[in-house]
Amino acid sequence: MLLVRQQIGDVLRDFRLQKRQTLRQVAARASVALGYLSEIERGQKEASSEILLSIAEALDTPISLIMREVSDRLAVLEGVEIPDTVPVEMLSNFDSQLVAGRL
């Protein structure tokens, strides 16, 4: 079974290790209990969007970059090919919303 929380935990751990930070350091900076952060990284607990943002800030990493990595990993597991560019139909819809002031 594919668990999104497992992928989120794996990505958070990978970013933390890349930054050479300990669980204790990130937990303290994010104001999250050490045990809870450990459970999130192991995919045992679901983190709220607020907690994810706090962890991302503690890692000095944009939440969008973390979620992009999660998305890319999920796509690989699902066998979905993600295009390198935004489809034209999406882009034209985005442009019209931008002009209308809705974004």
Legacy VTK file of the C-alpha trace (Angstrom):
# vtk DataFile Version 3.0
C-alpha trace
ASCII
DATASET POLYDATA
POINTS 103 float
0.000 0.000 0.000
1.267 3.452 -0.941
1.331 5.790 2.054
1.793 9.497 1.471
2.912 9.994 5.075
5.757 7.523 4.465
6.986 9.520 1.477
6.703 12.791 3.415
8.721 11.277 6.249
11.372 9.952 3.888
11.712 13.331 2.186
11.933 15.214 5.483
14.610 12.816 6.715
16.557 13.129 3.463
16.477 16.942 3.623
17.510 16.871 7.295
20.427 14.552 6.583
21.510 16.629 3.565
21.634 19.649 5.872
23.580 17.578 8.435
21.125 18.317 11.205
20.068 16.002 13.981
16.493 15.175 14.884
17.039 17.112 18.104
18.191 20.250 16.261
15.260 20.256 13.834
12.731 19.429 16.538
13.961 22.322 18.681
13.925 24.818 15.799
10.470 23.643 14.662
9.084 23.580 18.235
8.047 19.960 17.723
8.605 17.147 20.208
11.612 15.028 19.297
9.611 11.788 19.450
6.850 13.228 17.287
9.321 14.359 14.618
10.865 10.901 14.671
7.439 9.321 14.150
6.736 11.703 11.249
10.044 10.802 9.604
9.290 7.090 10.002
5.853 7.548 8.431
4.068 6.552 11.615
2.310 9.885 12.184
0.496 12.284 9.867
1.744 15.847 10.246
-0.580 18.816 9.894
0.224 21.469 7.315
1.266 23.788 10.154
3.738 21.228 11.522
5.104 20.544 8.033
5.649 24.272 7.531
7.454 24.546 10.887
9.716 21.638 9.965
10.404 23.108 6.525
11.332 26.438 8.108
13.576 24.648 10.608
15.311 23.016 7.630
15.560 26.373 5.805
13.800 24.716 2.883
10.697 26.001 1.082
7.674 23.808 1.773
7.006 23.821 -1.979
10.364 22.135 -2.576
9.588 19.467 0.012
6.132 18.814 -1.440
7.549 18.754 -4.979
9.991 16.053 -3.959
7.180 14.082 -2.304
5.100 14.440 -5.469
7.968 13.314 -7.704
8.598 10.247 -5.561
4.922 9.320 -5.526
4.787 9.662 -9.305
7.708 7.258 -9.669
6.019 4.726 -7.369
2.761 5.059 -9.306
4.492 4.840 -12.665
3.218 8.255 -13.695
5.274 10.308 -16.097
5.332 13.977 -15.162
6.036 16.386 -18.022
8.907 18.833 -17.593
6.705 21.691 -18.747
3.267 22.939 -17.831
0.629 21.838 -20.373
-0.487 24.705 -22.626
-4.140 24.368 -21.582
-3.175 24.804 -17.919
-0.933 27.732 -18.696
-3.606 29.598 -20.661
-6.096 29.076 -17.803
-3.518 30.360 -15.324
-2.784 33.405 -17.491
-6.480 34.329 -17.731
-6.930 34.004 -13.950
-3.832 36.115 -13.384
-5.129 38.856 -15.681
-8.528 38.751 -13.953
-6.785 39.276 -10.611
-7.890 35.977 -9.093
-4.338 34.781 -8.349
LINES 1 104
103 0 1 2 3 4 5 6 7 8 9 10 11 12 13 14 15 16 17 18 19 20 21 22 23 24 25 26 27 28 29 30 31 32 33 34 35 36 37 38 39 40 41 42 43 44 45 46 47 48 49 50 51 52 53 54 55 56 57 58 59 60 61 62 63 64 65 66 67 68 69 70 71 72 73 74 75 76 77 78 79 80 81 82 83 84 85 86 87 88 89 90 91 92 93 94 95 96 97 98 99 100 101 102
